[in-house]
Amino acid sequence: MARPCSGDDDHEMIGPIAIGVKCSNSTTPITQSKEAEMASAILKNKDYDLISVIYHASQGCETARQYAADAEKEKDKEAAGFFNKALELNEQLVQTGKELLKQRL
């Protein structure tokens, strides 16, 4: 069972799971394959997949938001509209994914 870490610990969050955790005075390096192995041991594959899609859709939100702002600066309404639509779709994916994940954890 993974133990919680305080806010001062160095870690990468994947949903509710801390990966590459530095707790106390020791650090254990974790490889990419080890991270996936640990995550799948803690979560069912479908739950991990939900977290992954939520993460990537969140990243898509940030990217689309920036691209929309860039298009608006260039006064390209058509491109800005496209990026805003992409933002809206990604926000819907994030929200739906969170709801599904909440039901499963």
Backbone as numpy.savetxt, mean C-alpha at the origin, in Angstrom:
# Nx Ny Nz CAx CAy CAz Cx Cy Cz
4.10 -15.45 15.87 3.25 -14.27 15.87 4.14 -13.03 15.87
3.88 -12.11 14.99 4.65 -10.87 14.93 4.33 -10.02 16.13
5.36 -9.41 16.71 5.11 -8.55 17.85 5.03 -7.12 17.40
4.20 -6.31 18.05 4.09 -4.91 17.66 5.35 -4.16 18.03
5.62 -3.13 17.28 6.79 -2.30 17.54 6.32 -0.89 17.87
7.14 -0.19 18.58 6.78 1.19 18.92 7.01 2.08 17.71
6.52 3.30 17.80 6.65 4.24 16.69 8.07 4.63 16.38
9.02 4.36 17.30 10.41 4.73 17.06 11.16 3.68 16.26
10.56 2.51 16.04 11.23 1.44 15.32 11.26 1.73 13.83
12.33 1.27 13.18 12.43 1.40 11.73 11.77 0.18 11.12
10.74 0.41 10.30 10.08 -0.70 9.64 9.31 -0.20 8.44
9.02 -1.16 7.55 8.21 -0.88 6.38 6.86 -1.51 6.63
5.80 -0.73 6.49 4.48 -1.26 6.75 3.88 -1.82 5.47
3.36 -3.01 5.55 2.56 -3.60 4.48 1.23 -3.89 5.15
0.28 -2.97 4.97 -0.98 -3.09 5.70 -0.67 -3.08 7.18
-1.22 -4.01 7.94 -0.98 -4.04 9.37 0.29 -4.78 9.76
1.13 -5.16 8.79 2.30 -5.98 9.07 3.57 -5.17 8.90
4.45 -5.21 9.88 5.74 -4.53 9.78 6.77 -5.51 9.22
7.46 -5.12 8.18 8.48 -5.94 7.54 9.83 -5.25 7.71
10.88 -6.02 7.87 12.21 -5.45 8.07 12.25 -4.72 9.39
11.73 -5.33 10.41 11.54 -4.66 11.69 12.84 -4.53 12.45
13.06 -3.36 13.02 14.17 -3.12 13.92 13.56 -2.80 15.27
13.56 -3.76 16.16 13.03 -3.58 17.49 14.18 -3.72 18.48
14.12 -2.99 19.55 15.17 -2.97 20.55 16.46 -2.50 19.91
17.56 -3.21 20.21 18.86 -2.80 19.67 19.35 -3.72 18.57
18.52 -4.65 18.12 18.97 -5.58 17.08 18.16 -5.39 15.81
18.81 -5.63 14.69 18.15 -5.55 13.39 18.38 -6.86 12.66
17.32 -7.41 12.10 17.43 -8.63 11.33 17.13 -8.29 9.88
18.14 -8.37 9.00 17.85 -8.09 7.59 16.95 -9.18 7.01
15.99 -8.75 6.20 15.04 -9.68 5.61 15.05 -9.49 4.10
15.24 -10.56 3.37 15.25 -10.48 1.90 13.83 -10.41 1.37
13.69 -10.04 0.09 12.38 -9.95 -0.54 11.64 -11.28 -0.44
12.30 -12.38 -0.74 11.63 -13.68 -0.70 11.26 -14.05 0.73
12.10 -13.68 1.68 11.79 -13.94 3.09 10.58 -13.11 3.53
10.49 -11.87 3.05 9.34 -11.02 3.36 8.06 -11.69 2.87
8.07 -12.16 1.64 6.88 -12.80 1.06 6.54 -14.07 1.84
7.55 -14.82 2.22 7.33 -16.05 2.99 6.71 -15.73 4.34
7.23 -14.69 5.02 6.71 -14.29 6.32 5.27 -13.79 6.19
5.01 -12.97 5.20 3.67 -12.42 5.01 2.67 -13.53 4.71
3.06 -14.47 3.88 2.11 -15.54 3.56 1.90 -16.47 4.74
2.87 -16.57 5.64 2.70 -17.38 6.84 1.71 -16.71 7.79
1.68 -15.39 7.80 0.80 -14.63 8.69 -0.58 -14.48 8.08
-0.65 -14.21 6.80 -1.91 -13.96 6.10 -2.18 -15.04 5.07
-3.43 -15.24 4.79 -3.79 -16.10 3.67 -3.42 -15.36 2.39
-3.14 -16.07 1.33 -2.72 -15.45 0.08 -3.71 -14.39 -0.40
-5.01 -14.67 -0.32 -5.99 -13.71 -0.80 -5.95 -12.43 0.03
-5.68 -12.54 1.33 -5.60 -11.35 2.17 -4.36 -10.52 1.80
-3.26 -11.20 1.60 -2.04 -10.51 1.17 -2.26 -9.85 -0.19
-2.96 -10.53 -1.07 -3.26 -9.98 -2.39 -4.12 -8.72 -2.27
-5.09 -8.74 -1.36 -5.91 -7.53 -1.13 -5.03 -6.37 -0.67
-4.13 -6.65 0.26 -3.23 -5.61 0.76 -2.38 -5.07 -0.39
-1.90 -5.95 -1.23 -1.07 -5.53 -2.36 -1.84 -4.63 -3.32
-3.07 -5.01 -3.65 -3.87 -4.19 -4.56 -4.20 -2.84 -3.92
-4.53 -2.85 -2.63 -4.79 -1.58 -1.92 -3.56 -0.68 -1.99
-2.40 -1.25 -1.72 -1.15 -0.48 -1.77 -0.92 0.11 -3.17
-1.02 -0.72 -4.17 -0.73 -0.26 -5.53 -1.78 0.75 -6.02
-3.03 0.56 -5.64 -4.06 1.53 -6.01 -3.81 2.86 -5.29
-3.33 2.79 -4.05 -2.98 4.02 -3.32 -1.85 4.76 -4.02
-0.87 4.01 -4.47 0.22 4.62 -5.23 -0.30 5.23 -6.52
-1.25 4.54 -7.16 -1.88 5.06 -8.38 -2.60 6.37 -8.12
-3.22 6.47 -6.94 -3.90 7.73 -6.56 -2.90 8.88 -6.52
-1.80 8.65 -5.84 -0.79 9.71 -5.72 -0.22 10.10 -7.08
0.03 9.11 -7.90 0.58 9.38 -9.24 -0.43 10.14 -10.09
-1.67 9.67 -10.12 -2.71 10.33 -10.93 -2.96 11.75 -10.44
-2.93 11.95 -9.13 -3.13 13.29 -8.56 -2.03 14.25 -9.07
-0.79 13.78 -9.06 0.33 14.61 -9.52 0.22 14.88 -11.03
-0.12 13.84 -11.78 -0.25 14.01 -13.23 -1.39 14.96 -13.58
-2.49 14.89 -12.83 -3.62 15.80 -13.07 -3.18 17.24 -12.80
-2.44 17.44 -11.73 -1.95 18.79 -11.40 -1.02 19.29 -12.51
-0.16 18.41 -13.01 0.75 18.79 -14.10 -0.04 19.18 -15.35
-1.07 18.40 -15.68 -1.89 18.69 -16.87 -2.64 20.01 -16.69
-3.13 20.25 -15.48 -3.84 21.51 -15.22 -2.90 22.71 -15.36
-1.66 22.57 -14.91 -0.67 23.65 -15.07 -0.43 23.95 -16.54
-0.48 22.90 -17.34 -0.27 23.05 -18.79 -1.57 23.41 -19.52
-2.65 23.56 -18.75 -3.97 23.92 -19.29 -4.50 22.88 -20.29
-4.17 21.61 -20.01 -4.66 20.51 -20.84 -5.82 19.85 -20.10
-7.03 20.35 -20.36 -8.22 19.87 -19.65 -8.53 18.41 -19.96
-8.29 18.00 -21.19 -8.59 16.61 -21.56 -7.70 15.64 -20.78
-6.41 15.91 -20.73 -5.49 15.04 -19.98 -5.80 15.11 -18.48
-6.08 16.30 -17.96 -6.41 16.45 -16.55 -7.65 15.64 -16.21
-8.64 15.66 -17.09 -9.86 14.88 -16.88 -9.56 13.39 -16.84
-8.70 12.95 -17.73 -8.31 11.54 -17.76 -7.63 11.15 -16.45
-6.68 11.97 -16.00 -5.96 11.65 -14.76 -6.89 11.72 -13.54
-7.82 12.65 -13.55 -8.79 12.72 -12.45 -9.71 11.49 -12.44
-10.05 10.98 -13.61 -10.84 9.75 -13.69 -10.03 8.57 -13.15
-8.75 8.51 -13.50 -7.87 7.46 -12.98 -7.77 7.56 -11.46
-7.70 8.78 -10.95 -7.67 8.99 -9.51 -8.94 8.46 -8.86
-10.08 8.79 -9.43 -11.37 8.34 -8.91 -11.47 6.82 -8.89
-11.05 6.18 -9.97 -11.11 4.71 -10.05 -10.19 4.06 -9.02
-8.99 4.61 -8.86 -8.07 4.07 -7.87 -8.59 4.27 -6.45
-9.21 5.42 -6.19 -9.80 5.67 -4.87 -10.90 4.65 -4.57
-11.70 4.31 -5.59 -12.75 3.31 -5.41 -12.15 1.94 -5.11
-11.07 1.60 -5.80 -10.40 0.33 -5.54 -9.85 0.27 -4.11
-9.25 1.36 -3.67 -8.71 1.41 -2.31 -9.83 1.21 -1.30
-10.92 1.93 -1.46 -12.03 1.86 -0.51 -12.66 0.46 -0.49
-12.91 -0.10 -1.65 -13.49 -1.44 -1.73 -12.54 -2.48 -1.14
-11.26 -2.35 -1.46 -10.27 -3.27 -0.92 -10.20 -3.21 0.60
-10.25 -2.01 1.16 -10.23 -1.86 2.62 -11.43 -2.52 3.25
-12.59 -2.33 2.64 -13.81 -2.94 3.18 -13.73 -4.47 3.15
-13.24 -5.01 2.03 -13.08 -6.46 1.92 -12.07 -6.99 2.94
-10.97 -6.28 3.09 -9.94 -6.71 4.02 -10.42 -6.66 5.46
-11.16 -5.62 5.80 -11.68 -5.47 7.16 -12.58 -6.66 7.51
-13.35 -7.13 6.55 -14.25 -8.27 6.78 -13.47 -9.57 7.01
-12.25 -9.64 6.50 -11.50 -10.89 6.53 -10.48 -10.97 7.65
-10.11 -9.86 8.23 -9.09 -9.89 9.28 -9.70 -9.77 10.66
